[in-house]
């Protein structure tokens, strides 16, 4: 068994600025993440200040599927970034052991690389200050890779992040996310899909502001081909990647359209159809 725990750190953005109703948005985000992982397994997901942590439940022996989880939640609205993290006890000796192990796994196969350390010492009981932690860990990496490592504090290839809280969190990867509000936190909306680019873009923007969407498409076969209908279905599936559940209503509009063509003046036809 490793002497650290793998988890995913999810950083909140706009949601963290909410007031007394903040929990409503956070709970919706957690529900949306759970929905994306529903067939992968059940995980412990909890919020602490402006962050959400996702990890294995107690007594779970299976490996934590970090990459698969990141892949599944990358299009979820409501958070700004996520990082795969190693968590271990807040002990100075353990910290140096873990960083050496982490750096070896990360850098051993590289011909050359630049790096820097960034330390946040939230736990003021930890004996070393943030600057001292970064300096000593940087020296450790240089000693471990004397011929390939070089410090670059302005534009490094890798940044190792160390956060000293009740436990220590170590990571280097920050995956940007879609931001916005969690889908379902702002009510429901109906999206009219035509098969062009405007409607799916509008759907994306609506979902990003928290609307739970359903789609509607008016099909006029044989005047509109089945290929056009399939294109709309494909677009609906893509919108569902961002909005989660997305139900598409397909309405056979041919008979109604022919009736309107017969009985509505030509200069009013478009207006009536839009009504």
PAZAPA-4460 file (N, C-alpha, C; in steps of 0.05 Angstrom, whole numbers, plus 32768, in hexadecimal, padded with zeros to 4 digits):
% residues 275
    n_x    n_y    n_z   ca_x   ca_y   ca_z    c_x    c_y    c_z   seq   type   mol
   8011   7FE8   8000   8000   8000   8000   8012   8019   8000     1      X     A
   800B   802D   7FEF   801A   8046   7FEF   8016   8055   800A     2      X     A
   802B   8065   8011   8029   8075   802A   801E   8091   8024     3      X     A
   800D   8092   8010   7FFF   80AB   8009   7FE3   80A3   7FFE     4      X     A
   7FD1   80B6   7FFC   7FB7   80B1   7FF0   7FB4   80C2   7FD8     5      X     A
   7FAA   80B6   7FC2   7FA4   80C4   7FAA   7F88   80D0   7FAC     6      X     A
   7F85   80E9   7FA3   7F6B   80F5   7FA1   7F6B   810B   7F8C     7      X     A
   7F54   8117   7F87   7F52   812C   7F74   7F49   8145   7F82     8      X     A
   7F57   815B   7F7E   7F51   8175   7F8A   7F42   8185   7F75     9      X     A
   7F2A   818E   7F7B   7F1A   819E   7F69   7F17   81BA   7F74    10      X     A
   7F1F   81CE   7F65   7F1E   81EA   7F6E   7F04   81F8   7F64    11      X     A
   7EF6   8203   7F77   7EDE   8212   7F70   7EE6   822E   7F67    12      X     A
   7ED5   823A   7F56   7ED9   8255   7F4D   7EC2   8267   7F55    13      X     A
   7EB1   826D   7F42   7E9A   827E   7F47   7E88   8274   7F5E    14      X     A
   7E86   825A   7F60   7E75   824E   7F74   7E7E   8256   7F90    15      X     A
   7E98   8259   7F94   7EA3   8260   7FAF   7E9B   827C   7FB7    16      X     A
   7E92   828D   7FA4   7E8B   82A8   7FAB   7E6E   82AB   7FB3    17      X     A
   7E5F   8295   7FB1   7E42   8296   7FB8   7E40   829B   7FD6    18      X     A
   7E28   82A4   7FDE   7E23   82AB   7FFA   7E17   8294   800A    19      X     A
   7E00   8299   8015   7DF3   8286   8027   7DE9   826D   8017    20      X     A
   7DE6   8270   7FFD   7DDC   825A   7FEC   7DF3   824A   7FDF    21      X     A
   7E0C   824E   7FE9   7E23   8241   7FDD   7E20   8223   7FDD    22      X     A
   7E16   8218   7FF3   7E14   81FB   7FF4   7E02   81EF   7FDF    23      X     A
   7DEE   81FE   7FD6   7DDD   81F5   7FC0   7DED   81F0   7FA7    24      X     A
   7DFF   8202   7FA1   7E10   81FF   7F89   7E24   81E9   7F8C    25      X     A
   7E31   81E8   7FA4   7E45   81D3   7FA9   7E38   81B7   7FA7    26      X     A
   7E21   81B4   7FB4   7E14   819A   7FB4   7E0C   8192   7F97    27      X     A
   7E03   81A6   7F87   7DFC   81A0   7F6B   7E15   8197   7F5C    28      X     A
   7E2C   81A5   7F61   7E45   819D   7F53   7E4D   8181   7F5B    29      X     A
   7E4B   817A   7F74   7E53   815F   7F7E   7E40   814B   7F71    30      X     A
   7E26   8151   7F6F   7E13   813E   7F62   7E1A   813A   7F45    31      X     A
   7E22   8150   7F37   7E29   814E   7F1B   7E43   813E   7F17    32      X     A
   7E56   8140   7F29   7E6E   8130   7F27   7E68   8113   7F2C    33      X     A
   7E57   810E   7F40   7E4F   80F2   7F46   7E41   80E6   7F2E    34      X     A
   7E31   80F6   7F20   7E23   80EB   7F08   7E37   80E3   7EF2    35      X     A
   7E4C   80F2   7EEF   7E60   80EB   7EDB   7E6F   80D1   7EE2    36      X     A
   7E70   80CC   7EFC   7E80   80B4   7F06   7E6E   809D   7F0D    37      X     A
   7E54   809E   7F06   7E40   808C   7F10   7E47   806E   7F0A    38      X     A
   7E53   8069   7EF3   7E59   804D   7EEC   7E76   8046   7EF1    39      X     A
   7E85   8059   7EFD   7EA1   8054   7F02   7EA6   804B   7F1F    40      X     A
   7E95   8054   7F31   7E97   804C   7F4D   7E8C   8062   7F5F    41      X     A
   7E8B   805D   7F79   7E82   8070   7F8C   7E9A   807B   7F9C    42      X     A
   7E9C   8095   7F9D   7EB3   80A2   7FA9   7EAA   80B6   7FBF    43      X     A
   7EBC   80BC   7FD0   7EB8   80D0   7FE5   7EBD   80EB   7FD9    44      X     A
   7EA9   80FC   7FD8   7EAB   8117   7FCD   7EA2   812B   7FE2    45      X     A
   7EB3   813D   7FEA   7EAC   8150   7FFF   7EB9   816B   7FFA    46      X     A
   7EAD   817F   8006   7EB6   819B   8002   7EC4   81A5   801B    47      X     A
   7ED9   81B4   8017   7EE8   81C1   802D   7EF0   81DC   8023    48      X     A
   7EE4   81F1   802E   7EE9   820D   8026   7EE3   8210   8008    49      X     A
   7EF6   8219   7FF8   7EF0   821D   7FDB   7EFA   8206   7FCA    50      X     A
   7EF9   81EE   7FD5   7F03   81D6   7FC7   7EF0   81BF   7FCB    51      X     A
   7EF2   81AD   7FB8   7EE4   8193   7FBB   7EF9   817D   7FB8    52      X     A
   7EF8   8169   7FC9   7F0B   8153   7FC8   7EFB   813A   7FC0    53      X     A
   7F08   812A   7FAE   7EFC   8111   7FA4   7F11   80FB   7FA9    54      X     A
   7F08   80E7   7FB8   7F1B   80D1   7FBF   7F0C   80B7   7FC2    55      X     A
   7F1C   80A2   7FC4   7F10   8087   7FCA   7F03   8087   7FE5    56      X     A
   7EEE   8077   7FE8   7EE2   8073   8002   7EF4   8061   8013    57      X     A
   7EEF   8062   802D   7EFF   8051   803F   7EFC   8034   8038    58      X     A
   7F12   8025   803C   7F13   8008   8039   7F10   8000   801B    59      X     A
   7F13   8012   8009   7F13   800C   7FEC   7F2F   8004   7FE4    60      X     A
   7F32   7FEC   7FD9   7F4D   7FE2   7FD2   7F54   7FE7   7FB4    61      X     A
   7F40   7FED   7FA4   7F46   7FF2   7F87   7F56   800B   7F84    62      X     A
   7F66   800C   7F6F   7F76   8024   7F69   7F64   803B   7F62    63      X     A
   7F6C   8052   7F69   7F5C   806A   7F64   7F60   8072   7F46    64      X     A
   7F4A   8073   7F36   7F4C   8078   7F19   7F4F   8095   7F13    65      X     A
   7F65   80A1   7F1A   7F69   80BE   7F17   7F63   80C8   7EFB    66      X     A
   7F71   80BD   7EE7   7F6E   80C7   7ECC   7F52   80C5   7EC1    67      X     A
   7F45   80AF   7EC7   7F2A   80AB   7EBD   7F16   80BE   7ECB    68      X     A
   7F1A   80C4   7EE4   7F09   80D7   7EF2   7F0D   80F3   7EE6    69      X     A
   7F26   80FB   7EE2   7F2C   8115   7ED6   7F1F   8118   7EBA    70      X     A
   7F21   8102   7EAB   7F15   8102   7E90   7EF7   8106   7E91    71      X     A
   7EEA   80F9   7EA4   7ECD   80FA   7EA6   7EC2   8114   7EB0    72      X     A
   7ED1   8122   7EC2   7EC6   813A   7ECE   7ED0   8154   7EC0    73      X     A
   7EE0   8151   7EAB   7EED   8169   7E9F   7ED9   817C   7E93    74      X     A
   7EC1   8172   7E8B   7EAD   8184   7E7E   7E96   818B   7E91    75      X     A
   7E9A   8186   7EAB   7E86   818E   7EBF   7E89   81AB   7EC5    76      X     A
   7E73   81BA   7EC3   7E74   81D7   7ECA   7E73   81DA   7EE9    77      X     A
   7E81   81EF   7EF3   7E7F   81F5   7F0F   7E99   81F6   7F1E    78      X     A
   7EAF   81EF   7F11   7EC9   81F1   7F1F   7EDE   81FA   7F0B    79      X     A
   7EF4   8205   7F15   7F08   8212   7F03   7F20   8200   7EFC    80      X     A
   7F27   81ED   7F0D   7F3D   81DB   7F07   7F3D   81C3   7F1A    81      X     A
   7F4C   81AF   7F12   7F4E   8196   7F22   7F6B   818D   7F21    82      X     A
   7F74   8180   7F37   7F8F   8175   7F38   7F8F   8159   7F45    83      X     A
   7F9D   8146   7F39   7FA2   812D   7F47   7FB7   8132   7F5C    84      X     A
   7FB1   8129   7F75   7FC1   8131   7F8C   7FC9   8118   7F9C    85      X     A
   7FE0   811A   7FA9   7FE8   8106   7FBD   7FE6   8114   7FD8    86      X     A
   7FD9   8106   7FEB   7FD6   8111   8006   7FE4   80FE   801A    87      X     A
   7FF3   810A   802C   8001   80FA   8040   8003   810B   805A    88      X     A
   800D   80FF   806F   800D   810C   8089   8020   8124   8089    89      X     A
   8019   8138   8099   8029   8151   809A   8041   814D   80AC    90      X     A
   8055   8140   80A1   806E   813A   80AF   8085   8141   809D    91      X     A
   8099   814E   80A8   80B0   8158   8098   80BF   8141   808B    92      X     A
   80C4   812C   8099   80D3   8115   808D   80C2   8108   8077    93      X     A
   80A9   8104   807C   8097   80F8   8068   8096   810A   804F    94      X     A
   8094   8124   8053   8093   8137   803D   80AB   8133   802A    95      X     A
   80C3   8132   8035   80DB   812F   8024   80DB   8114   8016    96      X     A
   80D2   80FF   8024   80D1   80E5   8018   80BD   80E4   8001    97      X     A
   80A6   80F0   8005   8092   80F0   7FF0   8099   8101   7FD8    98      X     A
   80A6   8118   7FDC   80AE   8128   7FC6   80C4   811B   7FB6    99      X     A
   80D6   810D   7FC3   80EB   80FF   7FB5   80DF   80E8   7FA4   100      X     A
   80CC   80DA   7FAF   80BF   80C5   7FA0   80AF   80D0   7F89   101      X     A
   80A1   80E6   7F8E   8090   80F2   7F79   80A2   80FD   7F62   102      X     A
   80B8   810A   7F69   80CA   8115   7F55   80D7   80FF   7F45   103      X     A
   80DD   80E9   7F51   80E9   80D2   7F43   80D6   80C8   7F2E   104      X     A
   80BD   80C4   7F36   80A9   80BA   7F23   80A5   80CE   7F0C   105      X     A
   80A6   80E8   7F12   80A0   80FC   7EFE   80B7   8102   7EEC   106      X     A
   80D0   8102   7EF6   80E6   810D   7EE7   80FB   80F8   7EDE   107      X     A
   80F9   80DF   7EE7   810E   80CC   7EE3   8114   80C7   7EC6   108      X     A
   8100   80C8   7EB5   8103   80C1   7E98   810A   80DA   7E87   109      X     A
   810C   80F1   7E93   8110   810A   7E83   812E   810F   7E7F   110      X     A
   8135   8118   7E67   8151   8120   7E61   8158   813A   7E6E   111      X     A
   8145   814D   7E70   8149   8166   7E7E   812E   8172   7E84   112      X     A
   812D   8183   7E98   8114   8190   7EA0   811A   81A7   7EB2   113      X     A
   8108   81BB   7EB3   8109   81D0   7EC6   80F2   81CE   7ED9   114      X     A
   80F5   81D8   7EF1   80E0   81D5   7F05   80E2   81EB   7F1A   115      X     A
   80CD   81ED   7F2A   80CD   81FE   7F42   80B9   81F2   7F56   116      X     A
   80BC   81FA   7F6F   80AB   81F2   7F85   8099   8209   7F8D   117      X     A
   8080   8204   7F93   806F   8218   7F9F   8062   820B   7FB8   118      X     A
   8066   8218   7FCF   805C   820D   7FE8   8049   8220   7FF5   119      X     A
   8032   8215   7FFE   801F   8224   800F   801E   8217   802A   120      X     A
   8025   8225   803F   8026   821B   805A   800E   8226   8069   121      X     A
   7FF7   8219   8066   7FDF   8221   8074   7FE1   8219   8091   122      X     A
   7FED   8202   8096   7FF0   81F8   80B1   8009   8204   80BD   123      X     A
   8006   8219   80CE   801C   8228   80D9   802C   8218   80EE   124      X     A
   8021   8201   80F6   8030   81F0   810A   8046   81E0   80FC   125      X     A
   8045   81DF   80E2   805B   81D0   80D4   8075   81DF   80D8   126      X     A
   808B   81D1   80DF   80A3   81DE   80E8   80B2   81EF   80D3   127      X     A
   80AF   81E9   80B9   80BC   81F8   80A4   80AA   820D   8098   128      X     A
   80B5   8224   8091   80A5   8238   8083   80A3   8231   8066   129      X     A
   8091   823E   8058   808C   8238   803B   80A6   823A   802B   130      X     A
   80B4   8250   802F   80CD   8255   8020   80E1   823F   8025   131      X     A
   80E4   8237   803E   80F7   8222   8045   80F0   8208   8039   132      X     A
   80D6   8201   8039   80CD   81E8   802D   80D4   81E8   800F   133      X     A
   80CD   81FE   8001   80D3   81FF   7FE4   80F1   81FD   7FDF   134      X     A
   8101   820B   7FEF   811E   820B   7FEB   812A   81EF   7FEF   135      X     A
   8122   81E2   8005   812D   81C8   800B   8124   81B3   7FF8   136      X     A
   810A   81B4   7FF0   8100   81A0   7FDD   810D   81A5   7FC1   137      X     A
   8111   81BE   7FB9   811E   81C4   7FA0   813A   81B9   7FA0   138      X     A
   8149   81BC   7FB7   8164   81B1   7FB9   8164   8193   7FB7   139      X     A
   814F   8186   7FC2   814D   8169   7FC1   814A   8160   7FA4   140      X     A
   8139   816E   7F94   8135   8166   7F78   814F   816A   7F69   141      X     A
   815D   8180   7F6D   8176   8185   7F5F   818B   8170   7F66   142      X     A
   818C   8168   7F7F   819F   8153   7F88   8198   8138   7F7B   143      X     A
   817E   8133   7F78   8175   811A   7F6D   817A   8119   7F4F   144      X     A
   8178   812F   7F41   817C   8130   7F24   8190   8146   7F1D   145      X     A
   81A9   8142   7F24   81BD   8158   7F21   81C3   815F   7F03   146      X     A
   81BF   814C   7EF1   81C6   8150   7ED5   81AE   8158   7EC4   147      X     A
   8197   8155   7ECE   817F   815A   7EBD   816D   8170   7EC8   148      X     A
   816E   8177   7EE2   815C   818A   7EEE   8168   81A6   7EEF   149      X     A
   8157   81BA   7EEB   815F   81D5   7EED   8147   81E5   7EF8   150      X     A
   814D   81F7   7F0A   8138   8208   7F16   8131   821F   7F03   151      X     A
   8118   8224   7EFF   810E   823A   7EEF   80F4   8244   7EFD   152      X     A
   80F6   825B   7F0B   80DF   8264   7F1A   80CB   8274   7F09   153      X     A
   80D3   827B   7EF0   80C1   828B   7EDF   80B1   827B   7ECC   154      X     A
   80BD   8267   7EBF   80AF   8258   7EAB   80B8   823B   7EAB   155      X     A
   80B3   822C   7EC1   80BD   8211   7EC4   80AC   81FD   7EB4   156      X     A
   80B9   81E7   7EAD   80AA   81D1   7EA1   8097   81C4   7EB5   157      X     A
   809F   81C3   7ECE   808E   81B7   7EE3   808F   81C9   7EFC   158      X     A
   8077   81CB   7F08   8075   81D8   7F22   806A   81C3   7F35   159      X     A
   807A   81BF   7F4B   8071   81AC   7F60   8063   81BD   7F75   160      X     A
   804A   81B7   7F7B   803B   81C5   7F8F   8039   81B5   7FA9   161      X     A
   803F   81C2   7FBF   803E   81B6   7FD9   802B   81C7   7FEA   162      X     A
   8016   81BB   7FF4   8003   81C9   8006   8003   81BB   8021   163      X     A
   800B   81CA   8035   800E   81BF   8050   7FF5   81C8   8060   164      X     A
   7FE3   81B5   8063   7FCA   81BA   8073   7FCB   81A7   808B   165      X     A
   7FB4   819C   8093   7FB4   8187   80A7   7FC4   816F   809D   166      X     A
   7FC1   816A   8083   7FD3   8157   8074   7FE2   8167   8060   167      X     A
   7FF4   815A   8051   8003   8167   803C   7FF8   815D   8021   168      X     A
   7FF5   816F   800E   7FEB   8169   7FF3   8002   8170   7FE0   169      X     A
   8008   815C   7FCE   801D   815F   7FBB   8013   815A   7F9F   170      X     A
   8019   816C   7F8C   800F   8168   7F71   801F   817A   7F5E   171      X     A
   801C   8175   7F44   8028   8187   7F30   8015   818E   7F19   172      X     A
   8000   817F   7F17   7FEE   8181   7F00   7FD6   8191   7F07   173      X     A
   7FCF   81A5   7EF7   7FB7   81B5   7EFB   7FA7   81B4   7EE0   174      X     A
   7F90   81A7   7EE0   7F80   81A5   7EC8   7F6A   81BA   7EC8   175      X     A
   7F6B   81CD   7EB5   7F56   81E2   7EB4   7F3A   81D5   7EAE   176      X     A
   7F25   81E2   7EB9   7F0A   81D8   7EB5   7EF9   81ED   7EA8   177      X     A
   7EDF   81E9   7EA6   7ECC   81FA   7E97   7EC2   8212   7EA7   178      X     A
   7EC7   8212   7EC1   7EBD   8227   7ED2   7E9E   8229   7ED1   179      X     A
   7E92   8241   7ED4   7E76   8243   7ED3   7E68   823A   7EEC   180      X     A
   7E4E   8234   7EEA   7E3D   822B   7F00   7E35   820E   7EFB   181      X     A
   7E30   81FF   7F10   7E28   81E3   7F0C   7E0D   81E1   7EFE   182      X     A
   7E0C   81CF   7EEA   7DF3   81CB   7EDB   7DDD   81C2   7EEF   183      X     A
   7DC6   81CF   7EED   7DB0   81C9   7EFF   7DAD   81DD   7F16   184      X     A
   7DC0   81EF   7F19   7DBF   8202   7F2F   7DAF   821B   7F28   185      X     A
   7DA7   821E   7F0F   7D99   8236   7F06   7D7F   8230   7EF8   186      X     A
   7D73   8219   7EFE   7D59   8212   7EF2   7D5C   8203   7ED8   187      X     A
   7D47   8204   7EC7   7D46   81F4   7EAF   7D42   8206   7E97   188      X     A
   7D4B   81FD   7E7F   7D48   820B   7E67   7D44   81F9   7E4F   189      X     A
   7D37   8203   7E3A   7D32   81F4   7E22   7D43   81FF   7E0C   190      X     A
   7D51   81ED   7DFE   7D63   81F5   7DE8   7D58   81EC   7DCE   191      X     A
   7D54   81FE   7DBB   7D4B   81F8   7DA0   7D63   81F2   7D8F   192      X     A
   7D65   81D9   7D86   7D7C   81D0   7D76   7D74   81CF   7D58   193      X     A
   7D85   81DB   7D47   7D7F   81DB   7D2B   7D94   81CB   7D1A   194      X     A
   7DAA   81C5   7D26   7DC0   81B7   7D17   7DD6   81CA   7D10   195      X     A
   7DD3   81E4   7D14   7DE8   81F7   7D0F   7DFB   81FA   7D27   196      X     A
   7E0C   820E   7D26   7E20   8212   7D3C   7E14   8223   7D52   197      X     A
   7E02   8235   7D4C   7DF8   8248   7D5F   7DEA   823B   7D77   198      X     A
   7DD9   8227   7D72   7DC9   821C   7D87   7DDB   820C   7D9B   199      X     A
   7DEE   81FB   7D92   7DFE   81ED   7DA6   7E10   8200   7DB6   200      X     A
   7E19   8216   7DAA   7E29   822A   7DB9   7E17   8237   7DCE   201      X     A
   7DFE   823E   7DC6   7DEC   8249   7DDA   7DE7   8235   7DF0   202      X     A
   7DE4   821B   7DEA   7DE0   8207   7DFE   7DF7   8205   7E11   203      X     A
   7E0F   8207   7E06   7E27   8206   7E17   7E27   821D   7E2B   204      X     A
   7E21   8235   7E20   7E21   824D   7E32   7E0B   824B   7E47   205      X     A
   7DF4   8241   7E3F   7DDE   823E   7E52   7DE6   822A   7E69   206      X     A
   7DF1   8214   7E61   7DF9   8200   7E74   7E0F   820B   7E87   207      X     A
   7E21   821B   7E7C   7E36   8226   7E8C   7E2C   8239   7EA2   208      X     A
   7E14   8243   7E9E   7E08   8254   7EB3   7DF5   8245   7EC5   209      X     A
   7DF6   822A   7EC3   7DE8   821A   7ED7   7DCC   8210   7ECE   210      X     A
   7DC5   8215   7EB5   7DAA   820C   7EAB   7DAB   81EE   7EA5   211      X     A
   7D96   81E0   7EAE   7D92   81C4   7EA7   7D82   81C3   7E8D   212      X     A
   7D8D   81B9   7E77   7D82   81BC   7E5C   7D74   81A3   7E52   213      X     A
   7D5F   81A9   7E42   7D53   8195   7E30   7D53   81A1   7E14   214      X     A
   7D55   8190   7E00   7D56   819A   7DE4   7D3D   8193   7DD5   215      X     A
   7D37   81A3   7DC1   7D20   819D   7DAF   7D29   81A2   7D92   216      X     A
   7D21   818F   7D81   7D28   8191   7D64   7D0F   818B   7D54   217      X     A
   7D09   819D   7D41   7CF2   819A   7D2F   7CFC   818D   7D15   218      X     A
   7CF3   8175   7D10   7CFC   8165   7CF9   7CE6   8166   7CE3   219      X     A
   7CEE   816D   7CCA   7CDB   8170   7CB4   7CE2   815E   7C9D   220      X     A
   7CE3   8144   7CA3   7CE9   8130   7C8E   7CD1   8130   7C7A   221      X     A
   7CD6   812E   7C5F   7CF0   812B   7C51   7CFE   8144   7C4A   222      X     A
   7CF3   815B   7C53   7CFF   8175   7C4C   7D19   8179   7C5B   223      X     A
   7D1B   816C   7C73   7D34   816B   7C82   7D3D   814E   7C83   224      X     A
   7D56   8148   7C7D   7D5F   812D   7C7B   7D63   8120   7C96   225      X     A
   7D64   8105   7C96   7D6A   80F7   7CAE   7D87   80FC   7CB7   226      X     A
   7D98   8103   7CA4   7DB4   810A   7CAB   7DB4   8124   7CBC   227      X     A
   7DA2   8136   7CB5   7DA0   814F   7CC5   7D96   8148   7CE2   228      X     A
   7D83   8136   7CE4   7D7A   812E   7CFE   7D90   8121   7D0E   229      X     A
   7DA0   8110   7D01   7DB6   8102   7D0F   7DCB   8116   7D18   230      X     A
   7DCF   812B   7D08   7DE2   8140   7D10   7DD9   814D   7D2A   231      X     A
   7DBE   8152   7D2C   7DB4   815F   7D45   7DB7   814B   7D5C   232      X     A
   7DB2   8132   7D58   7DB5   811E   7D6D   7DD2   811D   7D77   233      X     A
   7DE5   811E   7D64   7E01   811F   7D6B   7E08   8138   7D7B   234      X     A
   7DFD   814F   7D73   7E01   8168   7D81   7DF6   8166   7D9E   235      X     A
   7DDF   8159   7DA0   7DD3   8156   7DBB   7DE5   8145   7DCD   236      X     A
   7DF1   8130   7DC2   7E03   8120   7DD2   7E1B   8130   7DDB   237      X     A
   7E25   8141   7DC9   7E3C   8152   7DD1   7E34   8166   7DE6   238      X     A
   7E1D   8172   7DE4   7E13   8184   7DF8   7E11   8176   7E13   239      X     A
   7E08   815D   7E12   7E06   814D   7E2A   7E20   8148   7E38   240      X     A
   7E36   8149   7E29   7E51   8147   7E35   7E55   815D   7E4A   241      X     A
   7E49   8174   7E44   7E4D   818B   7E56   7E36   818E   7E6A   242      X     A
   7E1E   8188   7E61   7E07   818D   7E72   7DFE   8175   7E83   243      X     A
   7E0B   815E   7E7E   7E02   8146   7E8C   7DEA   813A   7E7E   244      X     A
   7DD5   8136   7E8D   7DBC   812C   7E81   7DB1   8140   7E6D   245      X     A
   7DAC   8136   7E54   7DA1   8148   7E40   7D8D   8138   7E2F   246      X     A
   7D73   813F   7E32   7D5E   8131   7E24   7D56   8141   7E0B   247      X     A
   7D57   8134   7DF4   7D50   8141   7DDA   7D34   8139   7DD1   248      X     A
   7D23   814C   7DCD   7D08   8147   7DC3   7D09   814C   7DA4   249      X     A
   7D01   8138   7D95   7D00   813A   7D78   7CE2   813C   7D70   250      X     A
   7CDB   8152   7D63   7CBF   8157   7D5C   7CBC   8154   7D3E   251      X     A
   7CA9   8143   7D35   7CA3   8141   7D18   7C93   8159   7D10   252      X     A
   7C9E   816B   7D01   7C92   8185   7CFB   7C88   8187   7CDE   253      X     A
   7C8B   8172   7CCE   7C85   8174   7CB1   7C68   817C   7CAD   254      X     A
   7C55   816E   7CB9   7C39   8173   7CB4   7C31   818F   7CBC   255      X     A
   7C3C   8198   7CD3   7C36   81B3   7CDD   7C42   81C8   7CCA   256      X     A
   7C5A   81C3   7CC1   7C67   81D6   7CAF   7C58   81D9   7C94   257      X     A
   7C4F   81C3   7C89   7C3F   81C4   7C70   7C25   81D3   7C74   258      X     A
   7C18   81CF   7C8B   7BFF   81DD   7C91   7C04   81FB   7C93   259      X     A
   7C1A   8202   7CA0   7C20   821F   7CA2   7C27   822B   7C87   260      X     A
   7C35   821C   7C76   7C3B   8226   7C5C   7C22   822C   7C4C   261      X     A
   7C0D   821C   7C50   7BF5   8220   7C41   7BE4   8237   7C4B   262      X     A
   7BE5   823D   7C65   7BD2   824F   7C71   7BDE   8269   7C7C   263      X     A
   7BF8   826B   7C7D   7C04   8283   7C88   7C11   8294   7C72   264      X     A
   7C0D   82AE   7C72   7C1A   82BF   7C5E   7C39   82BC   7C5F   265      X     A
   7C45   82BD   7C48   7C62   82B8   7C46   7C72   82CA   7C58   266      X     A
   7C6A   82E4   7C5A   7C79   82F7   7C69   7C76   82F3   7C88   267      X     A
   7C63   82E1   7C90   7C5F   82DB   7CAC   7C68   82BF   7CB4   268      X     A
   7C71   82AF   7CA0   7C76   8293   7CA5   7C8C   828E   7CBA   269      X     A
   7CA2   829C   7CB7   7CB8   8298   7CC9   7CB0   82A0   7CE6   270      X     A
   7CA1   82B6   7CE8   7C98   82BF   7D03   7C86   82AA   7D10   271      X     A
   7C73   82A0   7D00   7C60   828C   7D0B   7C6E   8272   7D13   272      X     A
   7C81   8269   7D03   7C8F   8251   7D09   7C9F   8254   7D23   273      X     A
   7CAA   826C   7D27   7CBA   8270   7D3F   7CA8   8272   7D58   274      X     A
   7C8F   8279   7D54   7C7C   8279   7D6A   7C74   825D   7D72   275      X     A
***
